[in-house]
């Protein structure tokens, strides 16, 4: 199961890297896209802090970062997720619980693997939104789907 999640987070990192690369080459005004990419990375970090039982998260999950900073933050976030998954005990990986408070201060308990799956689906959701923006501007959609990742044998 750890290998499965390592692969998903490798895919997530690959997909997140496609966005700034494509947007830099587009040369258009990309404020909405940057806001969503920033949100993806910030939210990934928030969930990792929760999984690590860190209650302090100083970043606004809707803060918009410049494209160069997004690339740095994405690299860091991906490396931290990989470290987190690799250090998990194989025996209780699927059954480990995480107790955390949401942004309203309400406490929840979820399986660690459910949170990890949420991070992946949340990122996919917003990457889809990003793809609608260039598509509406007559730009080619950015390929960030899982099969494109696998075809590249990453």
Backbone as a chain_set.jsonl record, in Angstrom:
{"seq": "XXXXXXXXXXXXXXXXXXXXXXXXXXXXXXXXXXXXXXXXXXXXXXXXXXXXXXXXXXXXXXXXXXXXXXXXXXXXXXXXXXXXXXXXXXXXXXXXXXXXXXXXXXXXXXXXXXXXXXXXXXXXXXXXXXXXXXXXXXXXXXXXXXXXXXXXXX", "coords": {"N": [[0.828, -1.201, 0.0], [2.015, 1.23, 0.692], [3.691, 1.652, -1.473], [1.836, 2.137, -3.482], [0.77, 4.643, -2.674], [3.095, 6.186, -2.709], [3.543, 6.178, -5.446], [1.204, 7.529, -6.311], [1.664, 10.071, -5.184], [3.998, 10.734, -6.503], [2.948, 10.963, -9.053], [1.193, 13.137, -8.533], [3.029, 15.176, -7.989], [4.346, 15.311, -10.47], [2.157, 16.108, -12.095], [1.506, 18.58, -10.94], [3.824, 19.989, -11.601], [3.543, 20.308, -14.326], [1.832, 22.419, -14.698], [2.896, 25.156, -14.007], [4.946, 25.191, -15.919], [3.586, 25.033, -18.401], [2.009, 27.343, -18.205], [3.881, 29.391, -18.076], [4.899, 29.319, -20.632], [2.68, 30.07, -22.04], [2.253, 32.8, -21.741], [0.122, 34.5, -21.241], [-2.156, 36.505, -19.238], [-2.354, 35.171, -16.097], [-3.582, 35.059, -13.58], [-5.82, 33.796, -12.261], [-5.218, 31.097, -12.637], [-2.773, 30.897, -11.272], [-3.648, 31.404, -8.681], [-5.181, 29.103, -8.158], [-3.249, 27.047, -8.477], [-1.496, 27.752, -6.431], [-3.208, 27.352, -4.272], [-3.574, 24.556, -4.403], [-1.0, 23.61, -3.679], [-0.628, 24.817, -1.141], [-2.723, 23.643, 0.295], [-2.027, 20.934, 0.184], [0.208, 21.046, 1.849], [-0.983, 21.877, 4.245], [-2.585, 19.616, 4.89], [-0.558, 17.73, 5.268], [0.728, 18.777, 7.485], [-1.314, 18.39, 9.335], [-1.408, 15.574, 9.355], [1.053, 15.106, 10.476], [0.579, 15.929, 13.002], [0.885, 18.627, 13.574], [-0.097, 21.61, 14.76], [0.153, 24.247, 14.043], [-0.194, 26.222, 11.291], [0.868, 28.445, 9.133], [0.337, 29.505, 6.635], [-1.881, 31.034, 4.348], [-4.397, 29.327, 2.781], [-5.439, 30.25, 0.436], [-3.751, 32.117, -0.558], [-1.996, 33.743, -3.161], [0.799, 32.866, -5.015], [3.837, 33.913, -6.689], [4.838, 32.541, -9.869], [7.448, 31.413, -9.881], [7.902, 30.978, -7.172], [5.892, 29.155, -6.649], [6.865, 26.911, -7.975], [9.097, 26.284, -6.37], [7.844, 25.842, -3.873], [6.204, 23.685, -4.565], [8.097, 21.685, -5.188], [9.253, 21.353, -2.648], [7.01, 20.578, -1.114], [6.32, 18.158, -2.362], [8.637, 16.617, -1.84], [8.479, 16.501, 0.949], [6.092, 15.062, 1.306], [6.824, 12.604, 0.169], [8.864, 11.816, 1.958], [7.325, 11.601, 4.293], [5.54, 9.469, 3.671], [7.351, 7.36, 3.204], [8.477, 6.989, 5.744], [6.484, 5.816, 7.196], [5.088, 3.129, 9.094], [4.765, -0.053, 7.795], [3.0, -1.971, 8.799], [0.82, -0.743, 10.146], [-0.033, 1.094, 8.336], [-2.362, 1.309, 6.684], [-4.339, 1.5, 8.591], [-3.899, 3.565, 10.312], [-4.856, 6.325, 12.241], [-5.795, 9.789, 12.052], [-6.149, 12.588, 13.988], [-7.526, 15.729, 13.886], [-8.13, 19.295, 13.589], [-10.465, 21.122, 11.691], [-10.639, 24.063, 9.53], [-12.54, 25.558, 10.829], [-12.231, 24.88, 13.414], [-13.366, 22.529, 14.273], [-13.155, 19.256, 15.463], [-11.976, 16.296, 13.903], [-11.672, 12.825, 13.022], [-9.918, 10.813, 10.902], [-8.944, 8.145, 8.681], [-5.532, 7.896, 7.882], [-4.843, 7.143, 5.244], [-7.165, 7.831, 3.891], [-7.125, 10.593, 4.062], [-4.833, 11.072, 2.564], [-5.693, 10.165, 0.068], [-7.662, 12.053, -0.346], [-6.101, 14.377, -0.654], [-4.908, 13.886, -3.137], [-7.193, 13.697, -4.843], [-8.326, 16.21, -4.432], [-6.341, 17.863, -5.51], [-6.46, 17.02, -8.191], [-9.036, 17.856, -8.836], [-8.825, 20.688, -8.736], [-6.836, 21.061, -10.647], [-8.275, 20.362, -12.879], [-10.079, 22.49, -12.931], [-8.281, 24.534, -13.509], [-7.548, 23.781, -16.062], [-9.853, 24.373, -17.467], [-9.762, 27.116, -17.63], [-7.542, 27.964, -19.418], [-8.525, 26.604, -21.62], [-10.872, 27.924, -22.179], [-9.743, 30.239, -23.054], [-8.842, 29.66, -25.509], [-6.485, 28.218, -25.445], [-4.41, 25.314, -25.437], [-5.461, 22.554, -23.446], [-3.794, 21.553, -20.448], [-2.022, 18.651, -20.115], [-2.534, 16.628, -17.52], [-3.372, 14.232, -16.62], [-3.51, 10.961, -15.102], [-2.825, 8.764, -16.744], [-1.255, 9.904, -18.715], [0.952, 10.549, -17.223], [1.824, 7.935, -16.556], [2.358, 6.926, -19.092], [4.598, 8.344, -19.71], [6.367, 7.025, -18.211], [7.272, 7.793, -15.651]], "CA": [[0.0, 0.0, 0.0], [2.9, 2.391, 0.684], [4.162, 1.834, -2.851], [0.712, 2.736, -4.195], [0.698, 6.068, -2.337], [4.3, 6.825, -3.237], [3.283, 6.376, -6.867], [0.21, 8.598, -6.458], [2.265, 11.364, -4.884], [4.895, 11.018, -7.627], [2.063, 11.475, -10.099], [0.717, 14.451, -8.123], [4.144, 16.096, -8.182], [4.506, 15.467, -11.915], [1.025, 16.892, -12.607], [1.66, 19.962, -10.467], [4.935, 20.612, -12.34], [3.109, 20.619, -15.684], [1.056, 23.663, -14.721], [3.711, 26.365, -14.193], [5.679, 25.084, -17.182], [2.669, 25.391, -19.489], [1.539, 28.72, -18.058], [4.99, 30.288, -18.437], [5.019, 29.357, -22.095], [1.467, 30.67, -22.601], [2.484, 34.234, -21.781], [-1.096, 35.274, -21.001], [-2.444, 36.852, -17.848], [-2.668, 33.868, -15.514], [-3.87, 35.255, -12.159], [-6.735, 32.768, -11.756], [-4.49, 29.837, -12.633], [-1.799, 30.962, -10.177], [-4.386, 31.283, -7.418], [-5.553, 27.7, -7.964], [-2.037, 26.256, -8.259], [-1.05, 28.092, -5.073], [-4.135, 26.684, -3.352], [-3.254, 23.127, -4.414], [0.235, 23.382, -2.913], [-0.87, 25.192, 0.257], [-3.605, 22.647, 0.908], [-1.204, 19.734, 0.393], [1.029, 21.272, 3.034], [-1.872, 21.893, 5.409], [-2.935, 18.239, 5.244], [0.63, 17.058, 5.787], [0.894, 19.274, 8.865], [-2.313, 17.684, 10.15], [-0.957, 14.186, 9.513], [2.214, 15.138, 11.382], [0.085, 16.466, 14.28], [1.37, 19.989, 13.758], [-1.303, 22.442, 14.787], [0.422, 25.58, 13.517], [-0.056, 26.337, 9.835], [0.865, 29.894, 8.98], [0.046, 29.908, 5.271], [-3.27, 31.165, 3.92], [-4.541, 28.358, 1.692], [-5.866, 30.94, -0.788], [-2.74, 33.105, -0.951], [-1.47, 33.515, -4.503], [2.25, 33.004, -5.08], [4.4, 34.04, -8.043], [5.075, 31.252, -10.498], [8.739, 30.872, -9.449], [7.728, 30.5, -5.798], [5.066, 27.953, -6.744], [7.76, 25.807, -8.332], [9.888, 25.954, -5.176], [6.926, 25.271, -2.88], [5.77, 22.382, -5.058], [9.218, 20.765, -4.983], [9.37, 21.113, -1.213], [5.834, 19.828, -0.69], [6.452, 16.792, -2.863], [9.7, 15.94, -1.081], [7.967, 16.25, 2.302], [5.121, 13.966, 1.225], [7.574, 11.367, -0.056], [9.499, 11.466, 3.247], [6.276, 11.182, 5.219], [5.048, 8.136, 3.306], [8.438, 6.391, 3.378], [8.758, 6.72, 7.157], [5.345, 5.162, 7.832], [5.188, 1.711, 9.394], [3.937, -0.843, 6.864], [1.992, -2.773, 9.508], [-0.398, 0.0, 10.475], [-0.176, 2.161, 7.343], [-3.749, 1.422, 6.227], [-5.268, 1.665, 9.712], [-3.48, 4.671, 11.172], [-5.819, 7.42, 12.32], [-5.317, 11.16, 12.232], [-7.098, 13.478, 14.664], [-7.167, 17.1, 13.507], [-9.208, 20.273, 13.577], [-10.602, 21.8, 10.406], [-10.432, 25.511, 9.596], [-13.51, 26.141, 11.771], [-11.904, 24.417, 14.753], [-14.1, 21.307, 14.588], [-12.249, 18.109, 15.461], [-12.342, 15.12, 13.117], [-10.75, 11.702, 12.983], [-9.991, 10.078, 9.638], [-7.805, 7.304, 8.357], [-4.44, 8.578, 7.188], [-4.921, 6.866, 3.803], [-8.285, 8.596, 3.342], [-6.634, 11.965, 3.915], [-3.908, 11.071, 1.44], [-6.507, 10.077, -1.146], [-8.299, 13.355, -0.494], [-5.11, 15.319, -1.19], [-4.769, 13.601, -4.565], [-8.418, 14.061, -5.572], [-8.45, 17.663, -4.324], [-5.421, 18.428, -6.503], [-7.027, 16.738, -9.515], [-10.209, 18.713, -8.999], [-8.405, 22.049, -9.065], [-6.136, 21.043, -11.944], [-9.351, 20.39, -13.874], [-10.547, 23.879, -13.017], [-7.24, 25.291, -14.207], [-7.62, 23.434, -17.479], [-10.978, 25.074, -18.088], [-9.406, 28.517, -17.869], [-6.86, 28.112, -20.708], [-9.395, 26.087, -22.686], [-11.783, 29.013, -22.52], [-8.944, 31.269, -23.716], [-8.383, 29.045, -26.757], [-5.193, 27.568, -25.259], [-4.487, 23.858, -25.286], [-5.491, 22.075, -22.062], [-2.539, 21.002, -19.94], [-2.202, 17.223, -19.818], [-2.12, 16.272, -16.16], [-4.068, 13.013, -16.224], [-2.641, 9.894, -14.598], [-2.32, 7.892, -17.812], [-0.153, 10.63, -19.354], [2.082, 10.338, -16.305], [2.302, 6.554, -16.699], [2.918, 6.762, -20.43], [5.924, 8.922, -19.665], [7.17, 6.115, -17.373], [7.914, 8.593, -14.602]], "C": [[0.873, 1.266, 0.0], [3.373, 2.695, -0.738], [3.087, 2.519, -3.694], [0.662, 4.247, -3.938], [1.953, 6.815, -2.767], [4.121, 7.12, -4.723], [2.267, 7.496, -7.095], [0.818, 9.973, -6.197], [3.365, 11.722, -5.877], [4.094, 11.592, -8.788], [1.616, 12.899, -9.774], [1.799, 15.511, -8.341], [4.349, 16.369, -9.675], [3.409, 16.374, -12.479], [1.13, 18.349, -12.181], [2.771, 20.689, -11.214], [4.526, 21.0, -13.759], [2.463, 22.002, -15.766], [1.925, 24.905, -14.898], [4.479, 26.361, -15.52], [4.805, 25.532, -18.345], [2.251, 26.856, -19.405], [2.64, 29.721, -18.399], [5.101, 30.413, -19.947], [3.809, 30.018, -22.748], [1.587, 32.185, -22.706], [1.249, 35.088, -21.567], [-1.197, 35.672, -19.536], [-2.988, 35.59, -17.176], [-2.996, 33.949, -14.02], [-4.751, 34.156, -11.572], [-6.041, 31.426, -11.648], [-3.494, 29.794, -11.482], [-2.475, 30.813, -8.823], [-4.734, 29.824, -7.138], [-4.333, 26.804, -7.738], [-1.506, 26.502, -6.841], [-1.903, 27.377, -4.03], [-3.847, 25.181, -3.274], [-2.057, 22.857, -3.501], [0.023, 23.696, -1.433], [-1.713, 24.147, 0.975], [-2.875, 21.326, 1.14], [-0.388, 19.869, 1.673], [0.2, 21.29, 4.319], [-2.205, 20.468, 5.852], [-1.733, 17.468, 5.793], [0.922, 17.512, 7.217], [-0.096, 18.562, 9.792], [-1.89, 16.24, 10.396], [0.237, 14.082, 10.457], [1.871, 15.712, 12.753], [0.682, 17.825, 14.601], [0.176, 20.918, 13.676], [-1.086, 23.821, 14.167], [0.64, 25.508, 12.01], [-0.222, 27.808, 9.508], [0.457, 30.39, 7.604], [-1.463, 29.996, 5.041], [-3.456, 30.248, 2.71], [-5.072, 28.986, 0.4], [-4.918, 32.073, -1.185], [-2.203, 32.743, -2.334], [0.022, 33.819, -4.52], [2.693, 33.237, -6.519], [4.797, 32.667, -8.574], [6.396, 30.614, -10.058], [8.646, 30.303, -8.026], [6.874, 29.235, -5.771], [5.943, 26.746, -7.061], [8.584, 25.352, -7.136], [9.02, 25.274, -4.128], [6.456, 23.881, -3.287], [6.861, 21.331, -4.862], [9.348, 20.373, -3.518], [8.218, 20.252, -0.706], [5.941, 18.372, -1.123], [7.491, 16.008, -2.083], [9.218, 15.595, 0.329], [6.945, 15.122, 2.318], [5.829, 12.63, 1.029], [8.24, 10.897, 1.239], [8.472, 10.925, 4.225], [5.829, 9.754, 4.924], [6.118, 7.077, 3.575], [8.689, 6.049, 4.843], [7.613, 5.998, 7.878], [5.592, 3.66, 8.0], [4.239, 0.94, 8.48], [2.786, -1.56, 7.567], [0.702, -2.003, 9.764], [-0.681, 1.129, 9.482], [-1.638, 2.387, 6.958], [-4.724, 1.746, 7.355], [-4.939, 2.834, 10.624], [-4.477, 5.823, 11.082], [-5.123, 8.759, 12.493], [-6.452, 11.959, 12.874], [-6.631, 14.902, 14.371], [-8.384, 17.999, 13.648], [-9.242, 20.925, 12.2], [-10.447, 23.302, 10.597], [-11.434, 26.221, 10.521], [-13.257, 25.697, 13.204], [-12.64, 23.155, 15.183], [-13.146, 20.119, 14.459], [-12.84, 16.935, 14.677], [-11.286, 14.05, 13.289], [-10.986, 10.957, 11.676], [-8.784, 9.172, 9.506], [-6.778, 8.13, 7.584], [-4.543, 8.373, 5.672], [-6.094, 7.601, 3.154], [-7.89, 10.054, 3.134], [-5.693, 12.053, 2.713], [-4.666, 10.992, 0.114], [-7.204, 11.402, -1.408], [-7.339, 14.374, -1.103], [-4.972, 15.131, -2.701], [-6.007, 14.048, -5.336], [-8.661, 15.568, -5.541], [-7.564, 18.339, -5.368], [-5.957, 18.218, -7.912], [-8.212, 17.65, -9.821], [-9.789, 20.115, -9.446], [-7.578, 22.104, -10.355], [-7.16, 21.029, -13.082], [-9.916, 21.792, -14.044], [-9.553, 24.744, -13.79], [-7.314, 25.016, -15.698], [-8.798, 24.086, -18.176], [-10.607, 26.512, -18.432], [-8.635, 28.69, -19.18], [-7.73, 27.631, -21.871], [-10.356, 27.186, -23.145], [-11.063, 30.149, -23.238], [-8.359, 30.775, -25.028], [-6.957, 28.486, -26.656], [-5.41, 26.072, -25.115], [-4.586, 23.483, -23.81], [-4.157, 21.429, -21.692], [-2.792, 19.549, -19.559], [-1.627, 16.915, -18.438], [-2.795, 14.985, -15.699], [-3.072, 11.89, -15.911], [-2.043, 9.055, -15.722], [-1.199, 8.584, -18.585], [1.118, 10.499, -18.517], [2.676, 8.952, -16.509], [2.925, 6.314, -18.074], [4.335, 7.31, -20.506], [6.892, 8.098, -18.852], [7.968, 6.868, -16.317], [7.997, 7.874, -13.31]], "O": [[0.51, 2.264, -0.623], [3.443, 3.854, -1.146], [3.394, 3.377, -4.521], [0.528, 5.035, -4.874], [1.866, 7.98, -3.154], [4.503, 8.188, -5.199], [2.455, 8.326, -7.984], [0.52, 10.931, -6.911], [3.642, 12.905, -6.077], [4.496, 12.568, -9.421], [1.655, 13.772, -10.641], [1.515, 16.608, -8.821], [4.508, 17.517, -10.088], [3.691, 17.294, -13.247], [0.871, 19.252, -12.977], [2.668, 21.895, -11.437], [5.101, 21.923, -14.336], [2.545, 22.67, -16.797], [1.718, 25.652, -15.854], [4.638, 27.401, -16.159], [5.24, 26.323, -19.182], [2.151, 27.532, -20.429], [2.36, 30.785, -18.952], [5.367, 31.495, -20.472], [3.897, 30.477, -23.887], [1.08, 32.787, -23.653], [1.328, 36.309, -21.703], [-0.41, 35.223, -18.703], [-3.971, 35.011, -17.639], [-2.718, 33.009, -13.276], [-4.456, 33.64, -10.494], [-6.247, 30.693, -10.68], [-3.379, 28.78, -10.793], [-1.937, 30.17, -7.922], [-4.596, 29.36, -6.006], [-4.375, 25.902, -6.902], [-1.115, 25.564, -6.146], [-1.391, 26.863, -3.036], [-3.876, 24.602, -2.188], [-2.109, 21.971, -2.648], [0.445, 22.929, -0.568], [-1.446, 23.808, 2.127], [-3.074, 20.674, 2.164], [-0.301, 18.939, 2.474], [0.632, 20.78, 5.353], [-2.121, 20.146, 7.037], [-1.887, 16.642, 6.693], [1.32, 16.706, 8.058], [0.259, 18.178, 10.906], [-2.001, 15.739, 11.515], [0.402, 13.08, 11.151], [2.759, 15.955, 13.569], [0.951, 18.137, 15.762], [-0.484, 21.003, 12.641], [-2.052, 24.491, 13.804], [1.54, 24.822, 11.527], [-1.322, 28.353, 9.594], [0.249, 31.59, 7.424], [-2.22, 29.135, 5.488], [-2.74, 30.385, 1.718], [-5.144, 28.309, -0.626], [-5.246, 32.889, -2.047], [-1.984, 31.569, -2.633], [0.454, 34.89, -4.094], [2.018, 32.817, -7.459], [5.058, 31.745, -7.801], [6.459, 29.398, -9.88], [9.243, 29.27, -7.724], [7.112, 28.342, -4.957], [5.77, 25.678, -6.473], [8.747, 24.152, -6.919], [9.407, 24.252, -3.56], [6.325, 22.996, -2.441], [6.581, 20.216, -4.422], [9.53, 19.199, -3.193], [8.434, 19.303, 0.049], [5.679, 17.463, -0.336], [7.253, 14.86, -1.707], [9.516, 14.516, 0.842], [6.933, 14.311, 3.244], [5.467, 11.636, 1.659], [8.185, 9.713, 1.573], [8.708, 9.924, 4.901], [5.75, 8.926, 5.831], [5.816, 6.013, 4.116], [9.078, 4.922, 5.15], [7.756, 5.614, 9.039], [6.221, 3.018, 7.159], [3.05, 1.25, 8.405], [1.714, -1.732, 6.986], [-0.39, -2.553, 9.615], [-1.483, 2.019, 9.765], [-2.099, 3.527, 6.911], [-5.83, 2.22, 7.093], [-5.638, 3.063, 11.611], [-4.884, 6.235, 9.996], [-4.01, 8.842, 13.012], [-7.57, 11.995, 12.361], [-5.466, 15.233, 14.588], [-9.512, 17.531, 13.806], [-8.204, 21.238, 11.617], [-10.155, 23.764, 11.701], [-11.198, 27.354, 10.942], [-13.987, 26.092, 14.113], [-12.545, 22.753, 16.342], [-12.422, 19.995, 13.471], [-14.029, 16.628, 14.776], [-10.146, 14.336, 13.655], [-12.101, 10.526, 11.381], [-7.744, 9.393, 10.127], [-7.13, 8.954, 6.74], [-4.352, 9.315, 4.904], [-6.017, 7.957, 1.978], [-8.279, 10.674, 2.144], [-5.758, 13.007, 1.937], [-4.316, 11.677, -0.847], [-7.325, 11.827, -2.557], [-7.729, 15.149, -1.975], [-4.924, 16.105, -3.452], [-5.888, 14.706, -6.369], [-9.148, 16.139, -6.517], [-7.993, 19.282, -6.033], [-5.915, 19.132, -8.736], [-8.357, 18.148, -10.938], [-10.328, 20.658, -10.411], [-7.625, 23.102, -11.073], [-6.926, 21.624, -14.134], [-10.196, 22.229, -15.161], [-9.937, 25.573, -14.615], [-7.159, 25.93, -16.508], [-8.735, 24.328, -19.381], [-11.091, 27.059, -19.423], [-9.046, 29.509, -20.002], [-7.675, 28.185, -22.969], [-10.614, 27.351, -24.337], [-11.691, 30.934, -23.949], [-7.471, 31.413, -25.593], [-6.294, 28.303, -27.677], [-6.485, 25.63, -24.711], [-3.857, 24.045, -22.993], [-3.486, 20.833, -22.535], [-3.685, 19.259, -18.762], [-0.415, 16.938, -18.223], [-2.789, 14.679, -14.506], [-1.943, 11.886, -16.401], [-0.874, 8.677, -15.655], [-0.282, 7.915, -19.063], [2.218, 10.357, -19.053], [3.893, 8.806, -16.622], [3.907, 5.582, -18.198], [5.168, 6.811, -21.263], [8.083, 8.404, -18.789], [9.158, 6.626, -16.113], [8.511, 8.418, -12.333]]}, "num_chains": 1, "name": "protein.A"}
